[in-house]
Amino acid sequence: MSYFLEWHNFIFALPLAVGLLLSVGVVFSGLGGSAEAPSSEAQGSPDAHSTGEDGGHETPPDAPAYGGPNPLGTVGSWFGLGKGASLALLLPILLSTWGLVGLLVNAALDAWLPPAVFFPIAAALGLLAAGLAGNGVASVVQGLMGQQGRNVRKQDLVGCGGRAAFRIDVHGGAANVRDKTGNIHRVLCKTLPGEPPLETGSELLVVDFDPQKGIYYVQAHPFPEEVPVRR
């Protein structure tokens, strides 16, 4: 036990322990286990409203540019943040990967180098591994989400209501959105800049879609009683 209390190991052991505990919480909260796939009976696409000639949702000329250059966003994207995967899903993976890789590198170099030398190496490799793991998970989530709703064009969901499947903020999240034919789609989304986060189960309204990023922008539903209760 004293091995893990040494400063160069404790810095990795603590995030590993926290990441494992968060993972248990994710499992027991049923995160990702209540997704509803769209009905296979939907054969047509509902008519799109307020869409441009290219099929994308038109944004007024004076509307703010969502997702502009942001140094913090650039750093976060290295770890898979802002790519649709919920922070509640990514955080345990990032912490666990950082801690595990750091401890393994420390153990491998402990006999050859002093802590002041091998700790920066372990930290760098831990960050690299966490970034790869985060982006890998985000890619898998995007792939799974992209397989849903093939019978409805993505921009057709703009103007539809739904509920937050995970917590949604400016970095990302996911929602169950009911299209105009009544089918439910799990979509990747973010809140608009300046809008408060939406907790799991909150009623929401899809207000925009970014075709380049494949991300929807949502806000709290102004008339939550209009959102049907999910069966």
VEXLOFI-503790 format. One record per atom (N, C-alpha, C): residue number from 0; residue in one letter; chain; atom name; x, y, z. Coordinates in steps of 0.1 Angstrom, whole numbers, plus 5000, padded with zeros to 4 digits. Atoms other than C-alpha are relative to their C-alpha. Layout:
<pts>
i, aa, ch, at, xx, yy, zz
NUM, A, A, CA, X, Y, Z
...
</pts>
This chain:
<pts>
i, aa, ch, at, xx, yy, zz
0, M, A, N, 5008, 4988, 5000
0, M, A, CA, 5000, 5000, 5000
0, M, A, C, 5009, 5013, 5000
1, S, A, N, 4991, 4988, 5000
1, S, A, CA, 5029, 5024, 5007
1, S, A, C, 5005, 5004, 4987
2, Y, A, N, 4996, 4998, 5014
2, Y, A, CA, 5039, 5020, 4971
2, Y, A, C, 4991, 5010, 4993
3, F, A, N, 5009, 4991, 5007
3, F, A, CA, 5008, 5038, 4959
3, F, A, C, 4999, 5014, 5007
4, L, A, N, 5000, 4987, 4993
4, L, A, CA, 5012, 5066, 4985
4, L, A, C, 5012, 5008, 4997
5, E, A, N, 4989, 4992, 5004
5, E, A, CA, 5045, 5077, 4971
5, E, A, C, 4994, 5010, 4990
6, W, A, N, 5006, 4989, 5007
6, W, A, CA, 5038, 5111, 4954
6, W, A, C, 4999, 4997, 4985
7, H, A, N, 5000, 5003, 5014
7, H, A, CA, 5047, 5099, 4919
7, H, A, C, 4990, 4989, 4996
8, N, A, N, 5010, 5010, 5002
8, N, A, CA, 5023, 5070, 4922
8, N, A, C, 4986, 5004, 5004
9, F, A, N, 5013, 4996, 4995
9, F, A, CA, 4996, 5086, 4942
9, F, A, C, 4993, 5009, 4990
10, I, A, N, 5006, 4991, 5010
10, I, A, CA, 4990, 5112, 4914
10, I, A, C, 4993, 4992, 4989
11, F, A, N, 5007, 5009, 5010
11, F, A, CA, 4980, 5083, 4891
11, F, A, C, 4990, 4991, 5007
12, A, A, N, 5008, 5009, 4993
12, A, A, CA, 4965, 5060, 4917
12, A, A, C, 4986, 5006, 5004
13, L, A, N, 5012, 4994, 4996
13, L, A, CA, 4939, 5085, 4929
13, L, A, C, 4990, 5002, 4988
14, P, A, N, 5009, 4999, 5011
14, P, A, CA, 4925, 5093, 4894
14, P, A, C, 4995, 4986, 4995
15, L, A, N, 5004, 5014, 5004
15, L, A, CA, 4924, 5055, 4887
15, L, A, C, 4989, 4996, 5009
16, A, A, N, 5010, 5004, 4991
16, A, A, CA, 4904, 5049, 4918
16, A, A, C, 4987, 5007, 4998
17, V, A, N, 5012, 4992, 5003
17, V, A, CA, 4880, 5078, 4911
17, V, A, C, 4993, 4995, 4987
18, G, A, N, 5005, 5005, 5013
18, G, A, CA, 4876, 5066, 4875
18, G, A, C, 4992, 4987, 5001
19, L, A, N, 5007, 5013, 4998
19, L, A, CA, 4867, 5031, 4886
19, L, A, C, 4987, 5002, 5008
20, L, A, N, 5012, 4997, 4993
20, L, A, CA, 4842, 5044, 4911
20, L, A, C, 4989, 5007, 4991
21, L, A, N, 5009, 4993, 5009
21, L, A, CA, 4826, 5067, 4885
21, L, A, C, 4994, 4990, 4990
22, S, A, N, 5005, 5010, 5010
22, S, A, CA, 4824, 5037, 4861
22, S, A, C, 4989, 4991, 5006
23, V, A, N, 5011, 5008, 4993
23, V, A, CA, 4804, 5017, 4887
23, V, A, C, 4988, 5009, 5001
24, G, A, N, 5012, 4992, 4999
24, G, A, CA, 4781, 5047, 4891
24, G, A, C, 4993, 5001, 4986
25, V, A, N, 5006, 4999, 5013
25, V, A, CA, 4776, 5049, 4853
25, V, A, C, 4992, 4987, 4997
26, V, A, N, 5007, 5013, 5002
26, V, A, CA, 4767, 5012, 4852
26, V, A, C, 4987, 4999, 5008
27, F, A, N, 5011, 5001, 4991
27, F, A, CA, 4743, 5014, 4881
27, F, A, C, 4989, 5010, 4997
28, S, A, N, 5010, 4989, 5003
28, S, A, CA, 4726, 5046, 4868
28, S, A, C, 4994, 4996, 4987
29, G, A, N, 5006, 5005, 5012
29, G, A, CA, 4718, 5027, 4836
29, G, A, C, 5003, 5009, 4988
30, L, A, N, 4997, 4991, 5011
30, L, A, CA, 4736, 5052, 4814
30, L, A, C, 5002, 4993, 4987
31, G, A, N, 4999, 5006, 5013
31, G, A, CA, 4731, 5043, 4778
31, G, A, C, 4992, 4987, 4999
32, G, A, N, 5007, 5012, 5001
32, G, A, CA, 4709, 5014, 4787
32, G, A, C, 4985, 5002, 4997
33, S, A, N, 5014, 4997, 5003
33, S, A, CA, 4676, 5031, 4780
33, S, A, C, 4997, 5006, 4987
34, A, A, N, 5001, 4994, 5013
34, A, A, CA, 4681, 5041, 4744
34, A, A, C, 4988, 4993, 4993
35, E, A, N, 5010, 5006, 5007
35, E, A, CA, 4651, 5036, 4722
35, E, A, C, 5003, 5002, 4985
36, A, A, N, 4997, 5000, 5014
36, A, A, CA, 4657, 5027, 4686
36, A, A, C, 4988, 5005, 4992
37, P, A, N, 5011, 4996, 5008
37, P, A, CA, 4636, 5043, 4659
37, P, A, C, 4992, 4988, 4994
38, S, A, N, 5008, 5011, 5005
38, S, A, CA, 4607, 5022, 4646
38, S, A, C, 5004, 4996, 4986
39, S, A, N, 4997, 5004, 5013
39, S, A, CA, 4614, 5001, 4616
39, S, A, C, 4989, 5001, 4990
40, E, A, N, 5012, 4999, 5008
40, E, A, CA, 4579, 5008, 4603
40, E, A, C, 5000, 5014, 4993
41, A, A, N, 4999, 4986, 5007
41, A, A, CA, 4589, 5044, 4593
41, A, A, C, 5007, 4998, 4987
42, Q, A, N, 4994, 5002, 5013
42, Q, A, CA, 4594, 5042, 4556
42, Q, A, C, 5003, 5013, 4993
43, G, A, N, 4997, 4987, 5007
43, G, A, CA, 4593, 5078, 4546
43, G, A, C, 5005, 5010, 5010
44, S, A, N, 4994, 4990, 4992
44, S, A, CA, 4608, 5110, 4558
44, S, A, C, 4989, 5011, 5001
45, P, A, N, 5009, 4989, 4999
45, P, A, CA, 4586, 5138, 4572
45, P, A, C, 5005, 5012, 4993
46, D, A, N, 4996, 4987, 5007
46, D, A, CA, 4586, 5171, 4554
46, D, A, C, 5008, 5008, 5009
47, A, A, N, 4991, 4992, 4992
47, A, A, CA, 4614, 5193, 4565
47, A, A, C, 4994, 5014, 5000
48, H, A, N, 5004, 4986, 4998
48, H, A, CA, 4606, 5228, 4578
48, H, A, C, 5012, 5008, 5002
49, S, A, N, 4989, 4990, 4999
49, S, A, CA, 4629, 5258, 4575
49, S, A, C, 5014, 4993, 4997
50, T, A, N, 4987, 5006, 5004
50, T, A, CA, 4656, 5239, 4556
50, T, A, C, 5005, 5008, 4988
51, G, A, N, 4994, 4994, 5012
51, G, A, CA, 4680, 5253, 4530
51, G, A, C, 4999, 4991, 4988
52, E, A, N, 5000, 5008, 5013
52, E, A, CA, 4684, 5242, 4494
52, E, A, C, 5009, 4988, 5001
53, D, A, N, 4992, 5012, 4998
53, D, A, CA, 4711, 5218, 4505
53, D, A, C, 4995, 4990, 5010
54, G, A, N, 5005, 5009, 4990
54, G, A, CA, 4689, 5202, 4530
54, G, A, C, 5003, 5003, 5014
55, G, A, N, 4996, 4997, 4986
55, G, A, CA, 4705, 5218, 4560
55, G, A, C, 4992, 5011, 5006
56, H, A, N, 5008, 4990, 4994
56, H, A, CA, 4688, 5239, 4585
56, H, A, C, 5006, 5014, 4998
57, E, A, N, 4995, 4987, 5003
57, E, A, CA, 4691, 5276, 4576
57, E, A, C, 5002, 5007, 5014
58, T, A, N, 4998, 4991, 4989
58, T, A, CA, 4706, 5299, 4602
58, T, A, C, 4999, 5014, 4996
59, P, A, N, 5001, 4986, 5004
59, P, A, CA, 4697, 5335, 4601
59, P, A, C, 5013, 5007, 4999
60, P, A, N, 4987, 4994, 5001
60, P, A, CA, 4725, 5358, 4590
60, P, A, C, 5005, 5007, 5012
61, D, A, N, 4996, 4994, 4988
61, D, A, CA, 4725, 5376, 4623
61, D, A, C, 5001, 4991, 5012
62, A, A, N, 4999, 5009, 4989
62, A, A, CA, 4726, 5344, 4643
62, A, A, C, 5014, 4998, 5004
63, P, A, N, 4986, 5003, 4996
63, P, A, CA, 4757, 5336, 4664
63, P, A, C, 5006, 4988, 4994
64, A, A, N, 4993, 5012, 5005
64, A, A, CA, 4782, 5312, 4650
64, A, A, C, 5003, 4991, 5011
65, Y, A, N, 4998, 5009, 4990
65, Y, A, CA, 4780, 5282, 4671
65, Y, A, C, 5013, 4992, 4998
66, G, A, N, 4988, 5009, 5001
66, G, A, CA, 4811, 5262, 4679
66, G, A, C, 5012, 5006, 4993
67, G, A, N, 4989, 4993, 5005
67, G, A, CA, 4836, 5289, 4669
67, G, A, C, 5013, 4995, 5006
68, P, A, N, 4987, 5003, 4994
68, P, A, CA, 4873, 5286, 4675
68, P, A, C, 5001, 5002, 5015
69, N, A, N, 4999, 4999, 4985
69, N, A, CA, 4880, 5280, 4712
69, N, A, C, 5012, 4992, 5004
70, P, A, N, 4988, 5008, 4995
70, P, A, CA, 4914, 5270, 4727
70, P, A, C, 4996, 4989, 5009
71, L, A, N, 5004, 5011, 4990
71, L, A, CA, 4897, 5251, 4755
71, L, A, C, 4993, 4989, 4992
72, G, A, N, 5007, 5011, 5007
72, G, A, CA, 4875, 5233, 4730
72, G, A, C, 5010, 4992, 4992
73, T, A, N, 4990, 5007, 5008
73, T, A, CA, 4906, 5224, 4709
73, T, A, C, 5007, 4990, 5009
74, V, A, N, 4994, 5009, 4990
74, V, A, CA, 4922, 5209, 4740
74, V, A, C, 4991, 4989, 5004
75, G, A, N, 5010, 5010, 4996
75, G, A, CA, 4890, 5192, 4750
75, G, A, C, 4998, 4989, 4989
76, S, A, N, 5002, 5009, 5011
76, S, A, CA, 4886, 5177, 4715
76, S, A, C, 5010, 4989, 4999
77, W, A, N, 4989, 5010, 4999
77, W, A, CA, 4919, 5159, 4720
77, W, A, C, 4996, 4988, 5008
78, F, A, N, 5004, 5011, 4991
78, F, A, CA, 4903, 5139, 4748
78, F, A, C, 4986, 4995, 4996
79, G, A, N, 5013, 5005, 5005
79, G, A, CA, 4870, 5133, 4728
79, G, A, C, 4989, 5009, 5005
80, L, A, N, 5010, 4992, 4995
80, L, A, CA, 4851, 5161, 4745
80, L, A, C, 4994, 5009, 4988
81, G, A, N, 5006, 4992, 5010
81, G, A, CA, 4826, 5180, 4724
81, G, A, C, 4997, 4993, 4987
82, K, A, N, 5002, 5008, 5012
82, K, A, CA, 4822, 5152, 4699
82, K, A, C, 4987, 4991, 5002
83, G, A, N, 5013, 5007, 4998
83, G, A, CA, 4788, 5140, 4712
83, G, A, C, 4999, 4991, 5011
84, A, A, N, 5000, 5009, 4988
84, A, A, CA, 4799, 5116, 4739
84, A, A, C, 4998, 5007, 5013
85, S, A, N, 5002, 4993, 4988
85, S, A, CA, 4786, 5125, 4773
85, S, A, C, 5012, 5001, 5009
86, L, A, N, 4989, 4999, 4991
86, L, A, CA, 4811, 5138, 4798
86, L, A, C, 4999, 4990, 5011
87, A, A, N, 5002, 5010, 4990
87, A, A, CA, 4796, 5114, 4823
87, A, A, C, 5005, 4986, 4995
88, L, A, N, 4994, 5012, 5005
88, L, A, CA, 4807, 5086, 4800
88, L, A, C, 5015, 5001, 4998
89, L, A, N, 4986, 4998, 5003
89, L, A, CA, 4841, 5100, 4790
89, L, A, C, 5009, 5001, 5013
90, L, A, N, 4992, 4997, 4989
90, L, A, CA, 4853, 5112, 4824
90, L, A, C, 5006, 4987, 5007
91, P, A, N, 4995, 5012, 4994
91, P, A, CA, 4856, 5077, 4840
91, P, A, C, 5011, 4993, 4992
92, I, A, N, 4990, 5006, 5010
92, I, A, CA, 4875, 5064, 4809
92, I, A, C, 5013, 5008, 5000
93, L, A, N, 4988, 4992, 5000
93, L, A, CA, 4899, 5094, 4809
93, L, A, C, 5008, 4999, 5012
94, L, A, N, 4993, 5001, 4987
94, L, A, CA, 4907, 5092, 4846
94, L, A, C, 5006, 4986, 5001
95, S, A, N, 4995, 5014, 4998
95, S, A, CA, 4911, 5054, 4846
95, S, A, C, 5012, 4998, 4990
96, T, A, N, 4989, 5002, 5009
96, T, A, CA, 4933, 5054, 4815
96, T, A, C, 5012, 5008, 5004
97, W, A, N, 4989, 4992, 4995
97, W, A, CA, 4955, 5083, 4828
97, W, A, C, 5007, 4993, 5011
98, G, A, N, 4995, 5006, 4988
98, G, A, CA, 4959, 5065, 4861
98, G, A, C, 5007, 4987, 4998
99, L, A, N, 4995, 5013, 5003
99, L, A, CA, 4965, 5030, 4848
99, L, A, C, 5013, 5001, 4992
100, V, A, N, 4988, 4999, 5009
100, V, A, CA, 4990, 5040, 4821
100, V, A, C, 5012, 5006, 5008
101, G, A, N, 4989, 4993, 4992
101, G, A, CA, 5009, 5063, 4845
101, G, A, C, 5006, 4990, 5010
102, L, A, N, 4995, 5010, 4990
102, L, A, CA, 5012, 5035, 4872
102, L, A, C, 5009, 4990, 4993
103, L, A, N, 4992, 5010, 5007
103, L, A, CA, 5024, 5010, 4846
103, L, A, C, 5014, 5006, 4995
104, V, A, N, 4987, 4994, 5004
104, V, A, CA, 5051, 5034, 4832
104, V, A, C, 5009, 5002, 5012
105, N, A, N, 4992, 4998, 4988
105, N, A, CA, 5062, 5043, 4867
105, N, A, C, 5006, 4986, 5005
106, A, A, N, 4994, 5013, 4996
106, A, A, CA, 5066, 5006, 4876
106, A, A, C, 5011, 4995, 4990
107, A, A, N, 4990, 5005, 5009
107, A, A, CA, 5085, 4999, 4844
107, A, A, C, 5013, 5008, 5001
108, L, A, N, 4988, 4992, 5000
108, L, A, CA, 5110, 5028, 4849
108, L, A, C, 5005, 5002, 5014
109, D, A, N, 4996, 4997, 4986
109, D, A, CA, 5112, 5029, 4887
109, D, A, C, 5014, 4994, 5003
110, A, A, N, 4987, 5006, 4997
110, A, A, CA, 5143, 5006, 4887
110, A, A, C, 5011, 5006, 4992
111, W, A, N, 4990, 4994, 5008
111, W, A, CA, 5161, 5026, 4861
111, W, A, C, 5002, 5015, 5001
112, L, A, N, 4999, 4985, 4999
112, L, A, CA, 5154, 5063, 4867
112, L, A, C, 4994, 5005, 5013
113, P, A, N, 5006, 4994, 4988
113, P, A, CA, 5146, 5086, 4896
113, P, A, C, 4986, 5005, 4997
114, P, A, N, 5014, 4996, 5002
114, P, A, CA, 5110, 5097, 4901
114, P, A, C, 4999, 5014, 4992
115, A, A, N, 5001, 4987, 5006
115, A, A, CA, 5118, 5133, 4890
115, A, A, C, 5002, 4999, 4985
116, V, A, N, 4998, 5002, 5014
116, V, A, CA, 5128, 5119, 4856
116, V, A, C, 4989, 4992, 4993
117, F, A, N, 5010, 5008, 5007
117, F, A, CA, 5103, 5092, 4849
117, F, A, C, 4986, 5004, 5002
118, F, A, N, 5014, 4995, 4998
118, F, A, CA, 5072, 5110, 4863
118, F, A, C, 4996, 5008, 4988
119, P, A, N, 5004, 4993, 5012
119, P, A, CA, 5071, 5135, 4833
119, P, A, C, 4997, 4990, 4988
120, I, A, N, 5002, 5010, 5011
120, I, A, CA, 5074, 5105, 4809
120, I, A, C, 4987, 4993, 5002
121, A, A, N, 5012, 5007, 4997
121, A, A, CA, 5046, 5087, 4827
121, A, A, C, 4988, 5009, 4998
122, A, A, N, 5011, 4991, 5002
122, A, A, CA, 5024, 5118, 4827
122, A, A, C, 4997, 5002, 4985
123, A, A, N, 5002, 4998, 5014
123, A, A, CA, 5029, 5124, 4790
123, A, A, C, 4994, 4988, 4993
124, L, A, N, 5006, 5012, 5006
124, L, A, CA, 5022, 5088, 4780
124, L, A, C, 4986, 4998, 5005
125, G, A, N, 5014, 5001, 4995
125, G, A, CA, 4991, 5089, 4803
125, G, A, C, 4991, 5009, 4993
126, L, A, N, 5008, 4990, 5007
126, L, A, CA, 4978, 5120, 4786
126, L, A, C, 4997, 4995, 4986
127, L, A, N, 5002, 5005, 5013
127, L, A, CA, 4984, 5104, 4752
127, L, A, C, 4990, 4989, 4999
128, A, A, N, 5010, 5011, 4999
128, A, A, CA, 4966, 5072, 4762
128, A, A, C, 4986, 5004, 5002
129, A, A, N, 5014, 4995, 4996
129, A, A, CA, 4937, 5091, 4777
129, A, A, C, 4994, 5007, 4987
130, G, A, N, 5005, 4994, 5012
130, G, A, CA, 4934, 5111, 4745
130, G, A, C, 4995, 4990, 4989
131, L, A, N, 5003, 5011, 5010
131, L, A, CA, 4934, 5080, 4723
131, L, A, C, 4987, 4993, 5005
132, A, A, N, 5012, 5007, 4995
132, A, A, CA, 4908, 5063, 4746
132, A, A, C, 4988, 5009, 4999
133, G, A, N, 5012, 4992, 5001
133, G, A, CA, 4885, 5093, 4747
133, G, A, C, 4995, 5002, 4986
134, N, A, N, 5004, 4999, 5014
134, N, A, CA, 4885, 5098, 4710
134, N, A, C, 4995, 4987, 4994
135, G, A, N, 5005, 5013, 5004
135, G, A, CA, 4880, 5061, 4705
135, G, A, C, 4986, 4998, 5004
136, V, A, N, 5014, 5001, 4995
136, V, A, CA, 4849, 5061, 4727
136, V, A, C, 4991, 5009, 4993
137, A, A, N, 5008, 4991, 5007
137, A, A, CA, 4836, 5092, 4710
137, A, A, C, 4997, 4996, 4986
138, S, A, N, 5003, 5006, 5013
138, S, A, CA, 4840, 5076, 4676
138, S, A, C, 4990, 4989, 5000
139, V, A, N, 5009, 5011, 4999
139, V, A, CA, 4822, 5045, 4687
139, V, A, C, 4986, 5005, 5002
140, V, A, N, 5013, 4994, 4998
140, V, A, CA, 4793, 5066, 4701
140, V, A, C, 4994, 5006, 4988
141, Q, A, N, 5005, 4994, 5013
141, Q, A, CA, 4791, 5086, 4669
141, Q, A, C, 4995, 4990, 4990
142, G, A, N, 5004, 5011, 5009
142, G, A, CA, 4790, 5054, 4649
142, G, A, C, 4987, 4994, 5004
143, L, A, N, 5013, 5006, 4996
143, L, A, CA, 4762, 5039, 4670
143, L, A, C, 4989, 5010, 4998
144, M, A, N, 5011, 4990, 5001
144, M, A, CA, 4742, 5071, 4670
144, M, A, C, 4997, 5002, 4985
145, G, A, N, 5003, 4997, 5015
145, G, A, CA, 4746, 5075, 4632
145, G, A, C, 4992, 4989, 4994
146, Q, A, N, 5008, 5011, 5006
146, Q, A, CA, 4730, 5041, 4626
146, Q, A, C, 4985, 5001, 5003
147, Q, A, N, 5015, 4998, 4997
147, Q, A, CA, 4697, 5053, 4641
147, Q, A, C, 4994, 5011, 4991
148, G, A, N, 5007, 4990, 5008
148, G, A, CA, 4672, 5073, 4622
148, G, A, C, 5003, 5001, 4986
149, R, A, N, 4996, 5000, 5014
149, R, A, CA, 4682, 5063, 4587
149, R, A, C, 4988, 5004, 4991
150, N, A, N, 5011, 4997, 5008
150, N, A, CA, 4646, 5069, 4575
150, N, A, C, 4995, 5014, 5001
151, V, A, N, 5003, 4986, 4999
151, V, A, CA, 4645, 5105, 4586
151, V, A, C, 5012, 5008, 4998
152, R, A, N, 4989, 4992, 5002
152, R, A, CA, 4668, 5131, 4574
152, R, A, C, 5004, 5008, 5013
153, K, A, N, 4996, 4994, 4987
153, K, A, CA, 4689, 5146, 4602
153, K, A, C, 4994, 5014, 5003
154, Q, A, N, 5005, 4986, 4998
154, Q, A, CA, 4677, 5182, 4596
154, Q, A, C, 4985, 5000, 5003
155, D, A, N, 5014, 5000, 4997
155, D, A, CA, 4641, 5170, 4599
155, D, A, C, 4996, 5000, 5015
156, L, A, N, 5002, 5000, 4985
156, L, A, CA, 4645, 5167, 4637
156, L, A, C, 5000, 5014, 5006
157, V, A, N, 5000, 4986, 4995
157, V, A, CA, 4650, 5205, 4640
157, V, A, C, 4985, 5004, 5002
158, G, A, N, 5013, 4996, 4997
158, G, A, CA, 4619, 5218, 4657
158, G, A, C, 4992, 4990, 5008
159, C, A, N, 5006, 5011, 4992
159, C, A, CA, 4611, 5185, 4674
159, C, A, C, 5004, 5000, 5014
160, G, A, N, 4997, 5001, 4986
160, G, A, CA, 4609, 5179, 4711
160, G, A, C, 5005, 4987, 5004
161, G, A, N, 4995, 5013, 4994
161, G, A, CA, 4625, 5153, 4733
161, G, A, C, 5004, 5002, 5014
162, R, A, N, 4995, 5000, 4987
162, R, A, CA, 4642, 5145, 4765
162, R, A, C, 5015, 4997, 5000
163, A, A, N, 4986, 5003, 4999
163, A, A, CA, 4678, 5145, 4776
163, A, A, C, 5003, 4986, 5005
164, A, A, N, 4996, 5013, 4996
164, A, A, CA, 4692, 5110, 4777
164, A, A, C, 5012, 5000, 5010
165, F, A, N, 4989, 4997, 4991
165, F, A, CA, 4724, 5122, 4793
165, F, A, C, 5000, 5015, 5003
166, R, A, N, 4999, 4986, 4998
166, R, A, CA, 4733, 5155, 4808
166, R, A, C, 5006, 5007, 4988
167, I, A, N, 4996, 4993, 5012
167, I, A, CA, 4737, 5180, 4780
167, I, A, C, 5005, 5014, 5004
168, D, A, N, 4995, 4987, 4999
168, D, A, CA, 4759, 5211, 4780
168, D, A, C, 5007, 5004, 4988
169, V, A, N, 4994, 4995, 5012
169, V, A, CA, 4780, 5231, 4756
169, V, A, C, 5011, 4991, 4995
170, H, A, N, 4990, 5010, 5005
170, H, A, CA, 4805, 5202, 4754
170, H, A, C, 4994, 4988, 4994
171, G, A, N, 5007, 5011, 5006
171, G, A, CA, 4780, 5176, 4744
171, G, A, C, 4990, 4993, 5009
172, G, A, N, 5010, 5008, 4993
172, G, A, CA, 4754, 5151, 4754
172, G, A, C, 4992, 4992, 4990
173, A, A, N, 5008, 5008, 5009
173, A, A, CA, 4727, 5130, 4740
173, A, A, C, 4985, 5001, 5004
174, A, A, N, 5014, 4998, 4997
174, A, A, CA, 4689, 5132, 4737
174, A, A, C, 4992, 4990, 4992
175, N, A, N, 5010, 5008, 5008
175, N, A, CA, 4659, 5110, 4727
175, N, A, C, 4990, 5010, 4995
176, V, A, N, 5008, 4991, 5006
176, V, A, CA, 4641, 5131, 4702
176, V, A, C, 4989, 4993, 4992
177, R, A, N, 5011, 5007, 5007
177, R, A, CA, 4606, 5122, 4688
177, R, A, C, 4998, 5008, 4987
178, D, A, N, 5002, 4993, 5013
178, D, A, CA, 4602, 5130, 4651
178, D, A, C, 4985, 5002, 4998
179, K, A, N, 5014, 4996, 5003
179, K, A, CA, 4570, 5142, 4634
179, K, A, C, 4992, 4988, 4997
180, T, A, N, 5008, 5012, 5002
180, T, A, CA, 4560, 5106, 4628
180, T, A, C, 4998, 4992, 5013
181, G, A, N, 5001, 5007, 4987
181, G, A, CA, 4563, 5096, 4664
181, G, A, C, 5011, 4991, 5004
182, N, A, N, 4989, 5009, 4997
182, N, A, CA, 4595, 5076, 4662
182, N, A, C, 5011, 5008, 5008
183, I, A, N, 4990, 4995, 4991
183, I, A, CA, 4623, 5082, 4688
183, I, A, C, 5014, 4998, 4994
184, H, A, N, 4986, 5001, 5005
184, H, A, CA, 4659, 5089, 4678
184, H, A, C, 5009, 5005, 5011
185, R, A, N, 4989, 4995, 4991
185, R, A, CA, 4690, 5091, 4700
185, R, A, C, 5009, 5008, 4992
186, V, A, N, 4991, 4991, 5008
186, V, A, CA, 4710, 5121, 4688
186, V, A, C, 5010, 5006, 5009
187, L, A, N, 4989, 4993, 4993
187, L, A, CA, 4742, 5138, 4698
187, L, A, C, 4997, 5015, 4999
188, C, A, N, 5004, 4986, 5000
188, C, A, CA, 4737, 5174, 4708
188, C, A, C, 5008, 5008, 5011
189, K, A, N, 4994, 4991, 4990
189, K, A, CA, 4749, 5204, 4727
189, K, A, C, 4990, 5011, 5003
190, T, A, N, 5008, 4988, 4998
190, T, A, CA, 4733, 5234, 4743
190, T, A, C, 5006, 5012, 4993
191, L, A, N, 4995, 4988, 5006
191, L, A, CA, 4736, 5268, 4727
191, L, A, C, 5009, 5007, 5010
192, P, A, N, 4992, 4992, 4992
192, P, A, CA, 4763, 5291, 4740
192, P, A, C, 4992, 5009, 5009
193, G, A, N, 5007, 4992, 4991
193, G, A, CA, 4750, 5308, 4771
193, G, A, C, 4988, 4994, 5006
194, E, A, N, 5011, 5008, 4995
194, E, A, CA, 4722, 5283, 4777
194, E, A, C, 5004, 4991, 5012
195, P, A, N, 4997, 5009, 4989
195, P, A, CA, 4721, 5264, 4810
195, P, A, C, 5000, 4985, 4996
196, P, A, N, 5000, 5014, 5003
196, P, A, CA, 4729, 5227, 4810
196, P, A, C, 4986, 4993, 5002
197, L, A, N, 5013, 5007, 4998
197, L, A, CA, 4700, 5202, 4807
197, L, A, C, 5003, 4987, 5007
198, E, A, N, 4997, 5012, 4993
198, E, A, CA, 4700, 5174, 4832
198, E, A, C, 4992, 4989, 4994
199, T, A, N, 5006, 5012, 5005
199, T, A, CA, 4690, 5138, 4824
199, T, A, C, 4985, 5001, 5002
200, G, A, N, 5015, 5000, 4999
200, G, A, CA, 4652, 5136, 4817
200, G, A, C, 4994, 5014, 4997
201, S, A, N, 5006, 4986, 5002
201, S, A, CA, 4648, 5174, 4810
201, S, A, C, 4994, 5000, 4986
202, E, A, N, 5006, 4998, 5013
202, E, A, CA, 4624, 5183, 4782
202, E, A, C, 5008, 5010, 4992
203, L, A, N, 4992, 4991, 5008
203, L, A, CA, 4641, 5200, 4753
203, L, A, C, 4994, 5002, 4986
204, L, A, N, 5004, 4998, 5013
204, L, A, CA, 4636, 5214, 4719
204, L, A, C, 5012, 5001, 4991
205, V, A, N, 4988, 5000, 5010
205, V, A, CA, 4660, 5209, 4689
205, V, A, C, 4998, 5013, 4992
206, V, A, N, 5001, 4987, 5006
206, V, A, CA, 4667, 5244, 4675
206, V, A, C, 5009, 5002, 4988
207, D, A, N, 4991, 4998, 5012
207, D, A, CA, 4695, 5239, 4650
207, D, A, C, 5008, 4987, 4998
208, F, A, N, 4992, 5011, 5004
208, F, A, CA, 4717, 5213, 4633
208, F, A, C, 5012, 5004, 4992
209, D, A, N, 4987, 4997, 5006
209, D, A, CA, 4754, 5215, 4623
209, D, A, C, 5003, 4988, 4991
210, P, A, N, 4997, 5012, 5009
210, P, A, CA, 4758, 5192, 4592
210, P, A, C, 5015, 4997, 4999
211, Q, A, N, 4986, 5003, 5000
211, Q, A, CA, 4796, 5196, 4593
211, Q, A, C, 5004, 4991, 5012
212, K, A, N, 4996, 5007, 4987
212, K, A, CA, 4799, 5183, 4629
212, K, A, C, 4990, 4989, 5003
213, G, A, N, 5010, 5010, 4997
213, G, A, CA, 4767, 5162, 4629
213, G, A, C, 4995, 5001, 5014
214, I, A, N, 5004, 4997, 4987
214, I, A, CA, 4757, 5179, 4661
214, I, A, C, 4987, 5008, 5000
215, Y, A, N, 5012, 4992, 4998
215, Y, A, CA, 4722, 5192, 4671
215, Y, A, C, 5003, 5010, 5011
216, Y, A, N, 5000, 4990, 4990
216, Y, A, CA, 4718, 5223, 4692
216, Y, A, C, 4986, 5000, 5006
217, V, A, N, 5012, 5002, 4993
217, V, A, CA, 4691, 5221, 4719
217, V, A, C, 4999, 5011, 5011
218, Q, A, N, 5003, 4991, 4988
218, Q, A, CA, 4675, 5243, 4746
218, Q, A, C, 4988, 4994, 5007
219, A, A, N, 5011, 5004, 4992
219, A, A, CA, 4650, 5238, 4773
219, A, A, C, 4987, 5003, 4993
220, H, A, N, 5013, 4999, 5008
220, H, A, CA, 4615, 5232, 4758
220, H, A, C, 4992, 5011, 5007
221, P, A, N, 5008, 4989, 4994
221, P, A, CA, 4594, 5264, 4762
221, P, A, C, 4986, 4995, 5005
222, F, A, N, 5013, 5006, 4996
222, F, A, CA, 4563, 5242, 4765
222, F, A, C, 5001, 4985, 5003
223, P, A, N, 4997, 5014, 4997
223, P, A, CA, 4574, 5210, 4783
223, P, A, C, 4988, 4991, 5000
224, E, A, N, 5012, 5009, 4999
224, E, A, CA, 4538, 5197, 4786
224, E, A, C, 4997, 4994, 4986
225, E, A, N, 5002, 5005, 5013
225, E, A, CA, 4539, 5192, 4748
225, E, A, C, 5009, 4988, 4997
226, V, A, N, 4991, 5011, 5002
226, V, A, CA, 4567, 5166, 4751
226, V, A, C, 4993, 4987, 5005
227, P, A, N, 5007, 5013, 4995
227, P, A, CA, 4550, 5131, 4752
227, P, A, C, 5009, 4993, 5010
228, V, A, N, 4992, 5009, 4991
228, V, A, CA, 4561, 5109, 4781
228, V, A, C, 5004, 4988, 4993
229, R, A, N, 4995, 5012, 5007
229, R, A, CA, 4583, 5082, 4768
229, R, A, C, 4995, 4987, 5006
230, R, A, N, 5006, 5012, 4994
230, R, A, CA, 4568, 5048, 4772
230, R, A, C, 5012, 4990, 5002
</pts>
